[in-house]
């Protein structure tokens, strides 16, 4: 009797299992008949590596346009480069630069134009650009020497100024020729007199500039070479090691100001 009961129970469980499988198969077939033959593929975003994300964030050049007749690219044009230039000029860590310092910052970004042109940039109204609502955008008269600029303000000015042309080799060469009395060369002493008339530069700085441009060792400087090489160095400054190795012994012992 026990064996008969066990057989009946196993037969009942097997019949129930078969019925469930049959029901599941019928439900799957019905769902397949109702579904479209070629369902649209779900769009997926391409995967980005961390390296790609970083390069995308820093792809925009934070620099002036290349000067005319200079080939290649503007080096040191990443956001961190111009941020370091800002920190270098902000000696008192006030988080803002005055107008003179802001001009120097634009020159660090590769602008080689007259101060009047840089003042035009600094007077740009960028209050509506990029949704920026900084504290240094108060309305001031053009050329106001009391104006201050924080980093974000200057970045917006730099982006707006990129629509303007930079200087050129031809313009620089013409200026040097006028100073050299329309000659093909200019005396090194004359260059020193002109540059050191700015109290921020010394004769050692002048020598360092000429060395960086490969124009040291002669009392007469070729204007054509100087105009080309100096602007190339503005666009692609030497590394710290190159700067150190190019300095005269007396300049190594003296901490000078960054030239670009």
GUBAKOL-442312 format. One line per 3 residues: number of its first residue (from 0); their letters; for each residue y, x, z of C-alpha. Coordinates in steps of 0.02 Angstrom, whole numbers. Layout:
REM GUBAKOL-442312
NUM) a) Y:X:Z  ...
This chain:
REM GUBAKOL-442312
0) xxx) 0:0:0  120:141:44  83:229:-120
3) xxx) 116:68:-216  283:42:-127  336:221:-167
6) xxx) 296:199:-351  395:37:-360  547:122:-277
9) xxx) 543:269:-397  528:152:-547  678:52:-485
12) xxx) 784:209:-462  737:273:-635  783:106:-714
15) xxx) 951:107:-623  987:286:-684  947:241:-864
18) xxx) 1059:88:-854  1206:192:-789  1185:323:-927
21) xxx) 1178:186:-1059  1335:105:-990  1429:271:-988
24) xxx) 1377:308:-1168  1436:138:-1228  1604:159:-1137
27) xxx) 1631:331:-1217  1589:264:-1390  1711:119:-1369
30) xxx) 1851:237:-1312  1819:351:-1461  1833:205:-1583
33) xxx) 2001:153:-1509  2076:330:-1507  2168:397:-1664
36) xxx) 2070:515:-1773  2199:658:-1765  2300:646:-1605
39) xxx) 2464:746:-1612  2451:913:-1528  2551:931:-1369
42) xxx) 2690:1058:-1396  2674:1211:-1287  2805:1338:-1245
45) xxx) 2765:1516:-1298  2723:1626:-1152  2850:1760:-1111
48) xxx) 2811:1918:-1022  2926:1982:-884  2984:2119:-1002
51) xxx) 3036:1991:-1134  3130:1886:-1007  3225:2040:-949
54) xxx) 3271:2091:-1126  3334:1916:-1165  3448:1916:-1014
57) xxx) 3526:2081:-1064  3529:2061:-1253  3713:2014:-1266
60) xxx) 3821:2171:-1291  3954:2189:-1157  4063:2309:-1254
63) xxx) 4205:2322:-1380  4165:2315:-1566  4130:2482:-1648
66) xxx) 4288:2572:-1705  4311:2570:-1892  4213:2702:-1991
69) xxx) 4100:2741:-1843  3917:2708:-1879  3778:2667:-1758
72) xxx) 3796:2562:-1602  3898:2552:-1443  3795:2628:-1302
75) xxx) 3812:2582:-1118  3840:2400:-1165  3724:2317:-1040
78) xxx) 3787:2204:-902  3737:2330:-769  3835:2466:-860
81) xxx) 4000:2372:-856  3965:2316:-678  3949:2498:-625
84) xxx) 4113:2538:-715  4196:2398:-615  4126:2467:-451
87) xxx) 4185:2642:-497  4364:2580:-523  4360:2466:-369
90) xxx) 4377:2613:-250  4433:2506:-102  4296:2375:-132
93) xxx) 4418:2231:-145  4309:2146:-279  4461:2137:-394
96) xxx) 4554:2259:-507  4741:2266:-536  4811:2269:-713
99) xxx) 4806:2459:-730  4627:2466:-669  4580:2320:-783
102) xxx) 4648:2419:-933  4539:2566:-880  4389:2449:-868
105) xxx) 4418:2387:-1046  4426:2568:-1103  4260:2599:-1014
108) xxx) 4193:2459:-1123  4243:2554:-1280  4416:2490:-1325
111) xxx) 4525:2627:-1401  4684:2529:-1434  4861:2539:-1364
114) xxx) 4902:2476:-1190  5004:2336:-1270  4846:2270:-1353
117) xxx) 4747:2282:-1192  4885:2185:-1102  4867:2050:-1235
120) xxx) 4683:2037:-1190  4720:2030:-1004  4839:1885:-1034
123) xxx) 4702:1781:-1118  4680:1608:-1043  4493:1601:-1007
126) xxx) 4504:1467:-872  4397:1348:-975  4273:1475:-1041
129) xxx) 4095:1463:-981  4139:1341:-842  4208:1485:-739
132) xxx) 4322:1433:-597  4363:1600:-516  4505:1641:-397
135) xxx) 4596:1762:-512  4644:1639:-648  4810:1582:-579
138) xxx) 4944:1554:-711  5054:1707:-720  5186:1768:-839
141) xxx) 5120:1880:-979  5117:2061:-924  5131:2019:-739
144) xxx) 5087:2180:-648  5034:2082:-494  4889:2000:-585
147) xxx) 4714:2038:-520  4546:2018:-606  4374:1997:-531
150) xxx) 4217:2048:-626  4175:1878:-701  4354:1857:-759
153) xxx) 4351:2024:-849  4182:1986:-930  4255:1826:-1004
156) xxx) 4406:1924:-1067  4289:2052:-1145  4191:1917:-1235
159) xxx) 4351:1836:-1301  4423:2005:-1355  4270:2045:-1461
162) xxx) 4345:1935:-1596  4481:2067:-1618  4456:2229:-1716
165) xxx) 4447:2395:-1625  4542:2550:-1682  4472:2661:-1821
168) xxx) 4446:2842:-1870  4585:2825:-1999  4709:2761:-1870
171) xxx) 4664:2898:-1746  4673:3031:-1881  4845:2970:-1935
174) xxx) 4909:2981:-1756  4844:3158:-1737  4921:3210:-1903
177) xxx) 5090:3145:-1848  5075:3244:-1687  5019:3396:-1788
180) xxx) 5166:3380:-1907  5057:3318:-2051  4946:3472:-2046
183) xxx) 4757:3473:-2062  4744:3557:-1892  4828:3538:-1724
186) xxx) 4852:3670:-1590  4742:3653:-1437  4894:3689:-1330
189) xxx) 4982:3541:-1411  4834:3429:-1369  4839:3488:-1189
192) xxx) 5025:3453:-1176  5002:3275:-1241  4851:3229:-1134
195) xxx) 4909:3312:-973  5075:3220:-985  4968:3083:-907
198) xxx) 4953:3139:-726  4773:3078:-717  4716:3218:-834
201) xxx) 4713:3406:-812  4688:3552:-931  4506:3558:-873
204) xxx) 4484:3377:-929  4554:3420:-1100  4434:3566:-1117
207) xxx) 4290:3454:-1067  4338:3324:-1199  4343:3456:-1334
210) xxx) 4175:3526:-1278  4095:3354:-1284  4157:3336:-1462
213) xxx) 4096:3510:-1508  4273:3574:-1541  4290:3708:-1408
216) xxx) 4320:3892:-1440  4466:3885:-1560  4654:3879:-1538
219) xxx) 4669:3767:-1693  4575:3602:-1694  4524:3518:-1857
222) xxx) 4602:3344:-1855  4470:3267:-1969  4327:3325:-1857
225) xxx) 4416:3280:-1697  4457:3101:-1750  4276:3069:-1801
228) xxx) 4186:3155:-1658  4295:3092:-1517  4272:2911:-1569
231) xxx) 4085:2940:-1588  4083:3005:-1409  4179:2851:-1352
234) xxx) 4040:2743:-1425  3898:2853:-1364  3956:2950:-1210
237) xxx) 3857:3103:-1157  3733:3090:-1016  3774:3157:-844
240) xxx) 3670:3313:-879  3759:3344:-1045  3927:3324:-958
243) xxx) 3878:3443:-819  3811:3575:-938  3967:3567:-1047
246) xxx) 4088:3598:-905  4170:3765:-874  4122:3849:-707
249) xxx) 4289:3802:-629  4263:3620:-680  4090:3614:-601
252) xxx) 4165:3661:-433  4296:3524:-450  4247:3340:-452
255) xxx) 4338:3265:-601  4364:3084:-653  4246:3001:-779
258) xx) 4319:3023:-953  4267:2860:-1036
